[in-house]
Amino acid sequence: MDAAELRALQAPIKERYKSDADAALITLKAKGTLDDTNIACKVETGRAIAAAGLHPATGGSGLELCSGDMLLEALVACAGVTLKAVSTALEIPLKAGRVFAEGDLDFRGTLGVAKDAPVGFREIRLTFEVETDAPQDKLDQLLKLTERYCVVYQTIKSGPPVAVALSRA
């Protein structure tokens, strides 16, 4: 696809977002399941090949992975593995567990339709559901340490400096 094709594809989408800002607000979601025997989290992507492309809300076909979905899936995977590792270290038995992440995006920012619309997630929510007989104080400690040691969560939360470069091959 060249630039002209992309502009033609996105033009009606941009017009819709200009006239209806709420149509640009999309909530992306990811979820995973904690492994019941290993320190692992199975992230549900529904795709066998990790090919990234535009989200349908920006003109994509929906056949490729959206990088926003991939970010949430990475958060779910990291948080799930971290939760499982911490629960193992603290000897908190988990019968089962699930991890959910969802984030709100305003695609007007991504498409340059509204200068006041941010590019990126407005808010991300991470939720754990666990089946356990552990007391609440142990679960509070589990959550606190999972937050502390989850690399993806801490990266997103802290917003570290990111260097960007472009070079000729």
Phi, psi and omega in degrees: 000133178261178184300319181295318178296320179296315178300318180295322179292320185273342183306309180293330178293315179299317179299319179297317181291330176293320183272338181219087183301326181296334179293339181274350180275113183236140174253116176269151183220153173215153177212160179211167180237132177291138176290136184275354179235336182242165174278088185202161176223126180268114182267130180271110178253332181075010181225142181271327181248131182272077177255120182269147179203188179289144173289147179305332179289352176239014177106002180286162181281339185088358180277334180261163177288140174273135181298330176295317175298318181297323178297313179295321178296321177296320177297314179299314181298311182295313181295321179294315178295318180296315178301316180295318179295316180294317180296324177293314181296323181272000182056045174261108183289126176249121178285324179196164178196153176223151181234135180231138172227138174217147182218146182260130179237145172246103186289354174297325178294314181298323182270001179068028182277324182225119183295336180276351178275127182290152171264119182116180182290137174280321183204143175234136178240129180243126184228139176243140171236122181233146172256115183199157174261006182296147178290159185301323180297326176290322179292324176297317178295320179300314180294315181301315181286328176296315176301315184297323188252001177280113184300314182293317178301311181296323178296314180293314183297317185278339180055062183294159175300141179236126178266136179236136180221154176225129179220159177278144179280000000 
